[in-house]
Amino acid sequence: MDGPVIQAAKKALETGDVSLVLIWVQKDDETAIRKAFERTIAVRKLNAEAKEFADMYFFETLVRIHRAGEGFPYTGIEPAGTDVGPAVSAADKALETGSREKLINFISDEIKHGIEKHFKEALEKKNYKKDDISAGREYVKAYVEYVHYVEKIYESTKSAGHEHSHGHEAEELPESK
């Protein structure tokens, strides 16, 4: 209920201006949102109970269509005060302040700590005795977790700026000197 989509919906309902929420949905979904908005405006005039019901209908319709446009399922609307996690909070704070430095440092530190943790675990288990299959499996598990962690970070950075890109080949990393 605290998120930007619901905040835009509240403002749209207060002002009667549906355009405030249309930015949150795909162009193909605009008609459905306009229709839901019109119905909501009509019903909310009846009484306080109808207003509350109509507003929630509009919020749920808007969020469901917004999520579908992002390629995600609708899982409901989280109550006000729900913790969105440190990454979203940091990203929102960066936009609020107009400064990305704290966000970059936060994400960089998280990546650094994650790589260090996975690297250390894989390195510690790398020199197992060749006849110790159990230890070998522990190494493989740590190795796979380490490589997948690095790969996810890399793929995430490669897709940055290429909205919803999938299936591209990873480029070779330059050799360090």
N, C-alpha and C positions, 0 to 999 in steps of 0.2 A: 504493500500500500504506500510505501515511501518512495518507490522508484520513479524514474523520470516519465515513464509512460502513463502511470496513474496520475502523477502530478499534472501532466499535460491534459489528461482527461478531465480532471477536476476544474482546471482553468477554462477548458472548452465549455463545460457545462455551466460554469459561473457566468461566462461572457456570451454564451450562445454561438461561439465561433468554432465550428468543427475543424477548420483548417489547422488549428493548433495541435490536432492529433494526427492529421493525415500524413505528416512526415514520418510517423512511426510504422506505417504500413506500406506495402507494395502498391504501385499504381493500380494494378488489377483488382485490389481489394478495396479501393476507395469507395465504390458504390455501396458495398456492404456496410462500411463504417458510416457513411452518410445516412443510410437507412436506419441503422441502429441508433444513431444520434438523434434523428428526427423522432423516432419512437420514444426514446428516453425523454426528450424534451416534453413531448406530449403527455406522457404518463406521470412524470414527476410533478406536474401541476396539480394533480388530484388531491393529494394530502401528504403528510410527512412520511407515512409508511410506504406509500407508493413511490415517493421520491427516493427513499433509501433503496427500495427494491430495484427501481429503474436504474439508478446510478450503478448499482452492483452489476446489473445486467450489461450495462454499457462497458464498465471496466473489464468484465470477464470476456466480453466479445472482442474488445479492442486488444487485450493482452493475448487471447487465443490466436487472433489473426496476425498480430505482430510476431508471435513466436513461430507460427507456421511460415511466415515470410522469411524468417531466419533459418528455417529448416529444423526447428526444435518442436517437440510436443508441448502442448499446454498442460501444465501440472498444477494449475491453480494460482491464486494470488497469495503471496506471503503476507502475513499480518504486519502492520506498522511495527517498526523496531527490530525487525528480523536482521540478524547480522549477515551482511552480504559478503563478508570475508575481506581480508586485508588487501587483496589485489584490486578488487572493484573500488573499495574505499580510497585506495591510493590513486587510482586512475581518475576517479571523480574529483578528488582533492586537487590533483594537478590541473584539471580543467577549471576548477573554481578559482585557483590562484593564478592561473596562466603560466605556471612554472612546472617544467617536467623533471627537474633535477632530482627531487626527492623520490619520484616514481622510478626514474632510471636507476638510482642508487639502490632502492628497495629491491627491484627486480634483479639487478645485477648481483646483489648480495645473496638473494635466494638461489639464483642459478649457481653462483660460486659454491655455496654451502652444499647444494645438492650434488654437484659434480665431485666436490671433495669427498663427500660421504660415500658415494657409489664407487669412486675411484679407489679409495682406501680399502673398502671391503673387497673389491675384485683383486687388488694388488696383494692384500694379505692372504688371499686364498689361492693365488696363482701358482705358487711353488709347492703344490701338494705332492705327496709321494705317488708315483705313477701306478702303483698297485693298490692304492687306496681309492676305490671307485666312489665311495661315499664322499670323501673329500673332493674328488674330482667333480662330482655333481654339485657340491656346494660352490666350487669355483665357477662352474658353468652358470649356475643360478645368479651369482653375483655379477659375472661378466655380462650376461644377458640384460640384467636390470641396469647396469652401468651404460651399456651401449644403447639400449632403448631410451634411457633418460636423455642422453646426449642427442640421439637422433630426433626425439620429440622436440627438444629445444631448437635444434637446427631447422627442422621442417617448419616449425612455428615462425621462425625468423624469415625463412624463405618465402612463406606465403603472406607475410606482412605486406600490405599494399596491393595484394592480388586477391581481392575479395572472393572468398569461397573457392579458391583454386585447390584442385586435388589432382593427385596422380602425376605430378611432375617428377622428372628424374633429378636425383640429388647430384649436384656438381661436385667434382673432386675438390677437396680442400687443398689450399696451397701448402706446400711443405714448409715447415718452420726452419728458420736459419739459425 
